[in-house]
């Protein structure tokens, strides 16, 4: 299926882009769902993301015997039970669902668990997460369509694990979430970690469920047996907001985005500082509404080690900026839903810019002008590449293959995008 990308010519009679409401955060939603499943008692979550990644998590919890009831935008989760699979768990393409559930199942499940999903899911790195679990006695056996996990009883006393987290902070977050549901204390240690802001995010949500986790440089102390059920409203998604915030920079217009939390630990909140450094005017109108006024006045100079999911949108923004840009800290992008480093460079060229990939970690971009007759852009079944292409389309138009890949984290993206443009 092809989608003709909307251009900003629809804005000719409007000074502002208006206002946009974004959905809940995938990163927060899947953390909160698992913590609610671990906490003994009933939790209620409002404002959670309704998308493929979070539906797979909710269904997996149900398939493990955890009651999840959805009513009027609120999810009720009856937690505290040991997971017991009634059949194969389908995880789709959700890396957070797999990496968060796997430690819990390895340490606590009653009997073997069959895990299945999209082929790309099991191509993404898992070894550094499996290593510590297999050292405790868990067994992992992968095949062409998924894997079997055979759990091992948790050893008594303090659990201490050293983790290689250079490829993903999700390995540590998954272990920390599972550790919070154990009866005794745990200590996780590491030397290097990718995207460390996500550890801060996990700690923030552990504490909201009454687990007093202590995060320090290279070590994480997680007390066991402390989780309590909670009734919580989940925040909006800074990752999903990124393309909309950047649209103000591309069009030179004003946009208001909500609900966003200025104190949220989501790493992609860095988007505000990056736009401000590139010349956009930023102000908070109230506790959850952010206003951005374009235009972008210079290129981007950014280290995205702590917020790599911004890479595709910032690459598209760099292709439309008034000067050259350099994006660093991109070494985890090839390991995402697609090779986002290669795909981002391709998108820059599709938008008429020049892209130079340096090693596996840096993208240099010089803006240009897209040719009129181009092949459709292929987002490689990656939601964030589709968001980035939408941003580029504001300036140069073009066609997009597979627009429905946005359903992974933002099913209503195109409706909200067109609404922003008034088309």
VOPAGU-2260 file (C-alpha; in pm, 1 decimal, decimal comma):
REM VOPAGU-2260
SITE   aa  ch    i         X         Y         Z
SITE  UNK   A    0       0,0       0,0       0,0
SITE  UNK   A    1     117,6     352,0     -85,0
SITE  UNK   A    2      53,4     669,8     112,4
SITE  UNK   A    3     109,3    1013,9     -38,7
SITE  UNK   A    4     285,0    1208,7     235,8
SITE  UNK   A    5     108,1    1534,8     329,5
SITE  UNK   A    6     300,7    1856,5     256,5
SITE  UNK   A    7     284,6    2186,0     445,2
SITE  UNK   A    8     105,5    2358,9     156,4
SITE  UNK   A    9    -211,6    2277,1     351,7
SITE  UNK   A   10     -96,3    2534,9     606,4
SITE  UNK   A   11     -94,8    2833,9     371,8
SITE  UNK   A   12    -380,2    3012,7     548,8
SITE  UNK   A   13    -278,6    2918,9     903,4
SITE  UNK   A   14     -20,2    3074,0    1129,7
SITE  UNK   A   15      -6,1    2778,1    1366,8
SITE  UNK   A   16     -14,6    2402,5    1339,6
SITE  UNK   A   17    -258,6    2404,5    1629,8
SITE  UNK   A   18    -250,7    2141,5    1902,6
SITE  UNK   A   19    -185,8    1769,0    1913,5
SITE  UNK   A   20    -261,3    1502,2    2173,6
SITE  UNK   A   21     -26,1    1207,4    2170,5
SITE  UNK   A   22     -81,5     855,6    2309,5
SITE  UNK   A   23      77,3     695,9    2613,7
SITE  UNK   A   24     437,9     586,0    2628,4
SITE  UNK   A   25     521,6     232,8    2516,0
SITE  UNK   A   26     827,5     226,3    2741,0
SITE  UNK   A   27     626,0     326,8    3046,2
SITE  UNK   A   28     318,0     119,7    2960,6
SITE  UNK   A   29     501,5    -212,3    2932,6
SITE  UNK   A   30     699,4    -143,9    3250,7
SITE  UNK   A   31     381,9     -55,4    3439,8
SITE  UNK   A   32     194,9    -360,2    3308,0
SITE  UNK   A   33     465,0    -599,2    3426,6
SITE  UNK   A   34     499,9    -428,6    3764,7
SITE  UNK   A   35     122,6    -448,2    3809,9
SITE  UNK   A   36     140,4    -820,9    3728,2
SITE  UNK   A   37     413,4    -868,6    3990,2
SITE  UNK   A   38     253,2    -662,8    4269,2
SITE  UNK   A   39      14,1    -870,2    4485,2
SITE  UNK   A   40    -332,7    -717,4    4452,9
SITE  UNK   A   41    -522,4    -517,0    4192,5
SITE  UNK   A   42    -367,3    -221,6    4010,0
SITE  UNK   A   43    -552,2      15,9    3777,6
SITE  UNK   A   44    -370,0     190,0    3492,8
SITE  UNK   A   45    -513,0     480,8    3292,7
SITE  UNK   A   46    -366,9     644,4    2982,9
SITE  UNK   A   47    -172,3     338,8    2870,7
SITE  UNK   A   48     -68,9     306,9    2507,8
SITE  UNK   A   49    -316,9     119,9    2286,6
SITE  UNK   A   50     -91,5     -26,1    2018,4
SITE  UNK   A   51      51,5    -356,3    1899,6
SITE  UNK   A   52     344,1    -363,9    2143,0
SITE  UNK   A   53     125,1    -312,5    2448,4
SITE  UNK   A   54    -153,2    -542,3    2324,1
SITE  UNK   A   55     104,2    -821,0    2290,4
SITE  UNK   A   56     218,9    -756,9    2646,2
SITE  UNK   A   57    -136,2    -757,5    2785,5
SITE  UNK   A   58    -226,6   -1073,9    2597,7
SITE  UNK   A   59      93,4   -1245,8    2710,2
SITE  UNK   A   60       7,0   -1165,6    3072,6
SITE  UNK   A   61    -340,0   -1314,1    3024,0
SITE  UNK   A   62    -188,6   -1623,6    2863,4
SITE  UNK   A   63      30,9   -1656,9    3173,0
SITE  UNK   A   64    -271,8   -1658,9    3402,5
SITE  UNK   A   65    -263,3   -1290,2    3506,5
SITE  UNK   A   66    -613,5   -1136,5    3484,8
SITE  UNK   A   67    -615,2    -813,8    3280,2
SITE  UNK   A   68    -955,1    -643,2    3251,0
SITE  UNK   A   69   -1006,9    -345,2    3018,3
SITE  UNK   A   70   -1293,8    -107,7    3089,4
SITE  UNK   A   71   -1346,7     250,0    2977,0
SITE  UNK   A   72    -980,6     326,9    2911,1
SITE  UNK   A   73    -867,2     173,8    3241,3
SITE  UNK   A   74    -683,7    -155,4    3274,8
SITE  UNK   A   75    -728,0    -358,0    3591,5
SITE  UNK   A   76    -447,2    -607,2    3659,3
SITE  UNK   A   77    -472,6    -869,9    3932,5
SITE  UNK   A   78    -109,0    -934,2    4017,9
SITE  UNK   A   79      99,2   -1148,7    4245,1
SITE  UNK   A   80      51,1   -1492,4    4091,4
SITE  UNK   A   81     325,1   -1710,6    3945,9
SITE  UNK   A   82     319,5   -1717,4    3565,8
SITE  UNK   A   83     199,0   -2040,6    3409,0
SITE  UNK   A   84     170,6   -2060,4    3030,6
SITE  UNK   A   85    -149,1   -2211,1    2888,8
SITE  UNK   A   86       4,1   -2228,0    2542,0
SITE  UNK   A   87     254,7   -2043,3    2321,5
SITE  UNK   A   88     304,4   -1673,5    2393,6
SITE  UNK   A   89     287,2   -1460,7    2077,9
SITE  UNK   A   90     506,5   -1150,4    2121,7
SITE  UNK   A   91     484,0   -1004,2    1771,6
SITE  UNK   A   92     773,8    -767,4    1706,8
SITE  UNK   A   93     791,2    -628,9    2061,4
SITE  UNK   A   94    1144,7    -626,4    2195,6
SITE  UNK   A   95    1037,0    -480,5    2529,8
SITE  UNK   A   96     777,8    -754,0    2578,4
SITE  UNK   A   97    1032,0   -1029,3    2513,3
SITE  UNK   A   98    1316,4    -876,2    2713,7
SITE  UNK   A   99    1094,1    -782,0    3007,8
SITE  UNK   A  100     905,3   -1111,7    3030,8
SITE  UNK   A  101    1202,2   -1340,5    2975,3
SITE  UNK   A  102    1376,0   -1285,7    3314,5
SITE  UNK   A  103    1046,9   -1311,6    3504,9
SITE  UNK   A  104     961,9   -1638,2    3329,6
SITE  UNK   A  105    1312,9   -1779,2    3370,5
SITE  UNK   A  106    1308,2   -1713,1    3745,5
SITE  UNK   A  107     942,5   -1766,1    3837,3
SITE  UNK   A  108     740,0   -1958,9    3576,0
SITE  UNK   A  109     568,9   -2285,6    3662,2
SITE  UNK   A  110     692,2   -2509,9    3384,0
SITE  UNK   A  111     832,1   -2455,1    3033,2
SITE  UNK   A  112     716,0   -2160,8    2822,2
SITE  UNK   A  113     696,5   -2142,8    2443,4
SITE  UNK   A  114     776,5   -1795,9    2300,2
SITE  UNK   A  115     692,5   -1701,4    1941,8
SITE  UNK   A  116     692,5   -1381,3    1738,6
SITE  UNK   A  117     801,3   -1211,3    1418,3
SITE  UNK   A  118    1130,7   -1350,2    1279,8
SITE  UNK   A  119    1311,8   -1017,9    1333,9
SITE  UNK   A  120    1230,7   -1032,8    1706,8
SITE  UNK   A  121    1452,6   -1335,5    1763,4
SITE  UNK   A  122    1727,6   -1195,1    1540,8
SITE  UNK   A  123    1776,4    -905,3    1782,8
SITE  UNK   A  124    2037,7    -953,3    2057,5
SITE  UNK   A  125    1939,6   -1173,7    2351,9
SITE  UNK   A  126    2266,3   -1344,6    2445,6
SITE  UNK   A  127    2373,3   -1097,2    2716,5
SITE  UNK   A  128    2034,1   -1142,8    2885,7
SITE  UNK   A  129    2028,5   -1520,4    2851,2
SITE  UNK   A  130    2381,5   -1563,4    2987,6
SITE  UNK   A  131    2307,9   -1472,3    3352,9
SITE  UNK   A  132    1978,1   -1663,6    3344,7
SITE  UNK   A  133    2138,9   -1977,8    3203,5
SITE  UNK   A  134    2408,8   -1951,7    3470,1
SITE  UNK   A  135    2125,3   -1986,0    3723,7
SITE  UNK   A  136    1998,7   -2299,2    3548,1
SITE  UNK   A  137    1741,5   -2171,7    3299,2
SITE  UNK   A  138    1747,6   -2335,3    2955,0
SITE  UNK   A  139    1683,4   -2161,0    2622,2
SITE  UNK   A  140    1630,6   -2356,1    2301,5
SITE  UNK   A  141    1562,8   -2154,9    1985,1
SITE  UNK   A  142    1426,1   -2287,4    1654,6
SITE  UNK   A  143    1294,0   -2146,7    1327,5
SITE  UNK   A  144     967,6   -2013,3    1472,1
SITE  UNK   A  145    1059,4   -1912,7    1827,1
SITE  UNK   A  146    1208,5   -2066,4    2140,5
SITE  UNK   A  147    1141,6   -2281,1    2445,6
SITE  UNK   A  148    1234,7   -2144,6    2786,4
SITE  UNK   A  149    1270,9   -2384,8    3077,6
SITE  UNK   A  150    1286,0   -2195,0    3406,7
SITE  UNK   A  151    1507,1   -2259,2    3705,5
SITE  UNK   A  152    1407,8   -2206,6    4070,6
SITE  UNK   A  153    1546,4   -1888,7    4222,3
SITE  UNK   A  154    1834,5   -1967,3    4459,4
SITE  UNK   A  155    1771,7   -1864,2    4821,6
SITE  UNK   A  156    1926,8   -1547,5    4960,6
SITE  UNK   A  157    2067,1   -1248,5    4776,3
SITE  UNK   A  158    2070,0   -1271,8    4396,4
SITE  UNK   A  159    2378,2   -1116,4    4233,9
SITE  UNK   A  160    2415,7   -1093,8    3856,0
SITE  UNK   A  161    2672,2    -923,5    3634,4
SITE  UNK   A  162    2528,0    -817,7    3300,4
SITE  UNK   A  163    2678,9    -714,9    2968,1
SITE  UNK   A  164    2446,9    -425,5    2878,0
SITE  UNK   A  165    2649,1    -265,7    2599,4
SITE  UNK   A  166    2389,5    -357,4    2335,3
SITE  UNK   A  167    2072,0    -273,2    2526,8
SITE  UNK   A  168    1964,2    -132,7    2861,5
SITE  UNK   A  169    1654,4    -352,7    2831,2
SITE  UNK   A  170    1860,3    -649,2    2954,9
SITE  UNK   A  171    1913,1    -470,8    3286,1
SITE  UNK   A  172    1560,3    -330,7    3304,4
SITE  UNK   A  173    1407,3    -673,4    3246,1
SITE  UNK   A  174    1619,4    -827,3    3520,8
SITE  UNK   A  175    1543,4    -540,9    3761,3
SITE  UNK   A  176    1168,2    -570,8    3704,1
SITE  UNK   A  177    1179,3    -946,2    3764,6
SITE  UNK   A  178    1401,5    -900,3    4070,5
SITE  UNK   A  179    1144,2    -669,7    4228,0
SITE  UNK   A  180     901,3    -962,3    4233,3
SITE  UNK   A  181    1139,0   -1197,1    4416,8
SITE  UNK   A  182    1122,1   -1245,1    4794,5
SITE  UNK   A  183    1485,3   -1149,4    4856,7
SITE  UNK   A  184    1715,7    -863,4    4751,9
SITE  UNK   A  185    1909,1    -851,7    4425,4
SITE  UNK   A  186    2217,9    -673,2    4300,4
SITE  UNK   A  187    2282,6    -610,8    3930,4
SITE  UNK   A  188    2622,8    -486,8    3814,6
SITE  UNK   A  189    2768,9    -386,7    3476,3
SITE  UNK   A  190    3057,8    -197,7    3322,5
SITE  UNK   A  191    2895,9     -24,8    3023,5
SITE  UNK   A  192    2532,2      27,8    2929,9
SITE  UNK   A  193    2351,3     149,4    2619,3
SITE  UNK   A  194    2090,9     423,6    2670,7
SITE  UNK   A  195    2131,6     458,5    3049,3
SITE  UNK   A  196    1835,5     697,2    3079,9
SITE  UNK   A  197    1606,6     394,8    3049,0
SITE  UNK   A  198    1751,9     259,0    3374,0
SITE  UNK   A  199    1645,0     584,0    3540,0
SITE  UNK   A  200    1299,4     538,5    3387,3
SITE  UNK   A  201    1275,3     182,1    3521,8
SITE  UNK   A  202    1386,4     300,0    3867,1
SITE  UNK   A  203    1122,9     574,5    3859,5
SITE  UNK   A  204     847,7     319,7    3795,1
SITE  UNK   A  205     980,4      63,9    4041,9
SITE  UNK   A  206     949,5     334,7    4306,3
SITE  UNK   A  207     596,7     421,3    4196,9
SITE  UNK   A  208     507,0      60,6    4280,9
SITE  UNK   A  209     678,8      98,5    4623,2
SITE  UNK   A  210    1004,8     -78,1    4537,5
SITE  UNK   A  211    1288,1     137,8    4673,3
SITE  UNK   A  212    1542,1      47,7    4406,2
SITE  UNK   A  213    1876,8     228,7    4428,5
SITE  UNK   A  214    2050,6     302,9    4097,2
SITE  UNK   A  215    2418,6     399,1    4108,1
SITE  UNK   A  216    2703,1     398,0    3857,5
SITE  UNK   A  217    2744,7      37,0    3747,8
SITE  UNK   A  218    2516,5    -112,5    4014,8
SITE  UNK   A  219    2147,5    -148,2    4088,7
SITE  UNK   A  220    2012,2    -261,7    4425,2
SITE  UNK   A  221    1657,2    -398,6    4415,5
SITE  UNK   A  222    1484,0    -498,6    4739,3
SITE  UNK   A  223    1250,6    -795,5    4708,6
SITE  UNK   A  224     898,7    -832,2    4840,0
SITE  UNK   A  225     822,1    -458,9    4843,3
SITE  UNK   A  226     590,1    -414,3    4543,8
SITE  UNK   A  227     241,9    -277,5    4612,7
SITE  UNK   A  228     -52,3    -242,4    4371,2
SITE  UNK   A  229    -119,4     109,6    4250,0
SITE  UNK   A  230    -380,7     318,2    4067,0
SITE  UNK   A  231    -182,3     532,4    3822,1
SITE  UNK   A  232    -222,1     760,0    3520,5
SITE  UNK   A  233      51,1     689,1    3266,3
SITE  UNK   A  234     228,3     977,2    3086,3
SITE  UNK   A  235     232,3    1065,7    2718,9
SITE  UNK   A  236     501,5     935,4    2486,6
SITE  UNK   A  237     801,5    1161,4    2425,2
SITE  UNK   A  238     914,6     924,2    2147,7
SITE  UNK   A  239     581,2     954,9    1969,5
SITE  UNK   A  240     584,7    1331,8    2018,3
SITE  UNK   A  241     923,3    1377,6    1849,5
SITE  UNK   A  242     804,7    1403,2    1487,7
SITE  UNK   A  243     530,2    1649,7    1584,2
SITE  UNK   A  244     768,9    1870,6    1780,5
SITE  UNK   A  245    1010,1    1862,3    1487,2
SITE  UNK   A  246     728,3    1961,8    1249,3
SITE  UNK   A  247     724,4    2307,3    1406,4
SITE  UNK   A  248    1092,9    2340,4    1322,4
SITE  UNK   A  249    1039,2    2230,8     960,7
SITE  UNK   A  250     737,9    2453,7     891,5
SITE  UNK   A  251     844,0    2753,8    1099,9
SITE  UNK   A  252     508,1    2747,8    1272,8
SITE  UNK   A  253     378,5    2707,4    1626,0
SITE  UNK   A  254     256,1    2377,3    1772,3
SITE  UNK   A  255     124,4    2269,6    2111,7
SITE  UNK   A  256     170,2    1905,7    2219,8
SITE  UNK   A  257      17,4    1729,2    2521,9
SITE  UNK   A  258       5,2    1537,2    2752,5
SITE  UNK   A  259     377,6    1553,0    2825,9
SITE  UNK   A  260     548,7    1546,9    3165,1
SITE  UNK   A  261     846,6    1785,3    3199,6
SITE  UNK   A  262     981,2    1572,6    3488,5
SITE  UNK   A  263     944,1    1237,9    3312,1
SITE  UNK   A  264    1253,3    1016,3    3297,8
SITE  UNK   A  265    1191,8     918,9    2933,4
SITE  UNK   A  266    1519,6     980,0    2752,2
SITE  UNK   A  267    1349,9    1121,8    2443,3
SITE  UNK   A  268    1254,7    1429,3    2645,6
SITE  UNK   A  269    1596,0    1547,8    2518,3
SITE  UNK   A  270    1409,4    1649,0    2200,4
SITE  UNK   A  271    1318,7    1977,1    2371,7
SITE  UNK   A  272    1680,8    2075,8    2434,8
SITE  UNK   A  273    1786,9    1972,0    2083,1
SITE  UNK   A  274    1519,1    2184,4    1915,8
SITE  UNK   A  275    1600,4    2478,1    2140,3
SITE  UNK   A  276    1971,0    2449,3    2055,3
SITE  UNK   A  277    1879,5    2451,7    1684,6
SITE  UNK   A  278    1689,3    2779,4    1720,3
SITE  UNK   A  279    1329,2    2686,7    1804,4
SITE  UNK   A  280    1147,6    2869,5    2083,7
SITE  UNK   A  281    1017,1    2642,5    2359,9
SITE  UNK   A  282     778,2    2712,1    2646,7
SITE  UNK   A  283     550,1    2516,0    2879,9
SITE  UNK   A  284     193,0    2648,0    2878,6
SITE  UNK   A  285      88,3    2433,3    3175,8
SITE  UNK   A  286     192,1    2113,8    3356,9
SITE  UNK   A  287     141,6    1895,9    3048,8
SITE  UNK   A  288     134,2    2120,1    2738,7
SITE  UNK   A  289     453,1    2207,9    2550,4
SITE  UNK   A  290     460,8    2475,9    2280,6
SITE  UNK   A  291     726,7    2482,3    2007,5
SITE  UNK   A  292     772,8    2775,2    1768,0
SITE  UNK   A  293     985,6    2725,0    1457,1
SITE  UNK   A  294    1175,5    2768,5    1239,4
SITE  UNK   A  295    1494,0    2570,3    1275,7
SITE  UNK   A  296    1781,2    2820,1    1240,8
SITE  UNK   A  297    2083,8    2590,3    1226,2
SITE  UNK   A  298    2187,4    2228,8    1188,6
SITE  UNK   A  299    2189,1    1970,9    1465,9
SITE  UNK   A  300    2484,1    1864,3    1679,3
SITE  UNK   A  301    2366,9    1582,8    1903,1
SITE  UNK   A  302    2490,2    1282,4    2099,0
SITE  UNK   A  303    2201,8    1033,4    2102,3
SITE  UNK   A  304    2364,4     767,6    2320,9
SITE  UNK   A  305    2087,7     815,9    2576,9
SITE  UNK   A  306    1801,1     857,6    2328,1
SITE  UNK   A  307    1874,0     652,6    2012,7
SITE  UNK   A  308    1504,9     625,6    1917,6
SITE  UNK   A  309    1523,7     993,1    1815,8
SITE  UNK   A  310    1777,7     902,6    1546,4
SITE  UNK   A  311    1544,1     858,4    1245,4
SITE  UNK   A  312    1336,5    1172,1    1313,6
SITE  UNK   A  313    1648,6    1380,9    1375,0
SITE  UNK   A  314    1807,1    1245,5    1055,5
SITE  UNK   A  315    1502,7    1363,1     859,1
SITE  UNK   A  316    1509,9    1696,3    1041,2
SITE  UNK   A  317    1880,6    1732,4     960,9
SITE  UNK   A  318    1806,9    1679,7     590,7
SITE  UNK   A  319    1572,1    1980,6     607,5
SITE  UNK   A  320    1783,9    2202,1     834,7
SITE  UNK   A  321    1952,2    2524,1     712,1
SITE  UNK   A  322    2301,5    2385,4     777,4
SITE  UNK   A  323    2503,7    2065,1     820,6
SITE  UNK   A  324    2436,9    1830,0    1112,3
SITE  UNK   A  325    2615,4    1554,8    1301,5
SITE  UNK   A  326    2435,5    1284,1    1499,9
SITE  UNK   A  327    2650,0    1064,7    1725,6
SITE  UNK   A  328    2591,9     774,6    1964,8
SITE  UNK   A  329    2396,1     567,9    1711,6
SITE  UNK   A  330    2568,6     232,5    1768,7
SITE  UNK   A  331    2247,7      55,6    1876,9
SITE  UNK   A  332    2043,6     164,1    1571,3
SITE  UNK   A  333    2143,5    -134,5    1352,0
SITE  UNK   A  334    1994,3    -365,4    1618,4
SITE  UNK   A  335    1645,1    -213,9    1625,9
SITE  UNK   A  336    1332,5    -324,4    1434,6
SITE  UNK   A  337    1541,3    -265,7    1122,3
SITE  UNK   A  338    1892,9    -133,2    1068,1
SITE  UNK   A  339    1789,5     221,3    1151,5
SITE  UNK   A  340    2132,1     368,2    1086,9
SITE  UNK   A  341    2132,8     246,2     727,5
SITE  UNK   A  342    1763,2     329,5     684,3
SITE  UNK   A  343    1813,1     682,2     822,3
SITE  UNK   A  344    2098,0     745,7     578,7
SITE  UNK   A  345    1873,9     620,2     297,9
SITE  UNK   A  346    1596,7     855,5     410,4
SITE  UNK   A  347    1833,1    1154,5     411,9
SITE  UNK   A  348    1930,6    1077,2      51,0
SITE  UNK   A  349    1564,3    1026,4     -43,0
SITE  UNK   A  350    1504,0    1378,2      90,0
SITE  UNK   A  351    1782,9    1515,1    -128,6
SITE  UNK   A  352    2048,7    1542,8     139,3
SITE  UNK   A  353    2395,1    1394,1     166,2
SITE  UNK   A  354    2450,3    1127,8     431,7
SITE  UNK   A  355    2784,4     997,3     555,0
SITE  UNK   A  356    2788,6     706,4     800,0
SITE  UNK   A  357    3105,0     695,5    1009,6
SITE  UNK   A  358    3168,5     360,5    1172,6
SITE  UNK   A  359    2855,7     228,6    1340,3
SITE  UNK   A  360    2787,7     532,7    1552,7
SITE  UNK   A  361    2781,7     865,9    1362,6
SITE  UNK   A  362    2571,5    1014,2    1083,1
SITE  UNK   A  363    2676,3    1337,4     913,2
SITE  UNK   A  364    2410,3    1512,6     708,9
SITE  UNK   A  365    2422,2    1797,7     459,1
SITE  UNK   A  366    2080,0    1925,4     347,9
SITE  UNK   A  367    1975,1    1936,0     -15,4
SITE  UNK   A  368    1669,7    1931,8    -237,5
SITE  UNK   A  369    1473,6    1619,3    -323,2
SITE  UNK   A  370    1408,1    1534,7    -688,1
SITE  UNK   A  371    1046,4    1548,7    -798,5
SITE  UNK   A  372    1011,0    1192,4    -928,3
SITE  UNK   A  373    1136,0     950,3    -664,6
SITE  UNK   A  374    1058,7     591,3    -584,5
SITE  UNK   A  375     839,1     543,4    -277,4
SITE  UNK   A  376    1029,5     531,3      50,1
SITE  UNK   A  377    1033,2     192,2     221,4
SITE  UNK   A  378    1027,7     222,9     603,8
SITE  UNK   A  379    1132,6    -143,5     636,3
SITE  UNK   A  380     833,0    -225,9     856,8
SITE  UNK   A  381     970,2      12,9    1121,2
SITE  UNK   A  382     731,3     258,9    1285,0
SITE  UNK   A  383    1002,2     514,3    1363,2
SITE  UNK   A  384    1120,8     522,6    1002,0
SITE  UNK   A  385     761,5     596,7     895,6
SITE  UNK   A  386     738,5     882,9    1149,0
SITE  UNK   A  387    1063,6    1024,3    1011,0
SITE  UNK   A  388     942,8     998,1     651,1
SITE  UNK   A  389     627,1    1189,4     744,4
SITE  UNK   A  390     844,8    1473,6     871,4
SITE  UNK   A  391    1045,5    1480,7     548,8
SITE  UNK   A  392     725,4    1476,0     347,7
SITE  UNK   A  393     626,3    1813,9     491,5
SITE  UNK   A  394     889,9    1976,0     270,8
SITE  UNK   A  395     915,2    1751,2     -34,3
SITE  UNK   A  396     608,4    1525,1     -39,3
SITE  UNK   A  397     661,4    1178,0    -183,3
SITE  UNK   A  398     508,1     834,5    -137,8
SITE  UNK   A  399     551,9     591,8     151,4
SITE  UNK   A  400     526,5     214,4     136,5
SITE  UNK   A  401     360,9      22,6     422,4
SITE  UNK   A  402     222,6     321,0     618,7
SITE  UNK   A  403      43,2      83,0     857,7
SITE  UNK   A  404     370,6     -12,5    1028,4
SITE  UNK   A  405     300,3     280,4    1265,3
SITE  UNK   A  406      49,1      51,5    1442,1
SITE  UNK   A  407     333,3     -88,1    1651,8
SITE  UNK   A  408     332,3     216,2    1881,7
SITE  UNK   A  409      99,5     485,1    1736,4
SITE  UNK   A  410    -196,6     337,8    1542,1
SITE  UNK   A  411    -364,9     677,4    1492,7
SITE  UNK   A  412     -48,0     852,3    1376,8
SITE  UNK   A  413    -167,7     942,4    1026,8
SITE  UNK   A  414    -503,2    1074,5    1150,2
SITE  UNK   A  415    -328,7    1291,0    1411,1
SITE  UNK   A  416     -67,9    1403,7    1154,9
SITE  UNK   A  417    -331,7    1508,2     901,1
SITE  UNK   A  418    -528,4    1679,0    1175,9
SITE  UNK   A  419    -220,7    1881,9    1264,8
SITE  UNK   A  420    -197,3    1991,4     901,4
SITE  UNK   A  421    -568,5    2060,3     863,5
SITE  UNK   A  422    -604,7    1820,2     572,7
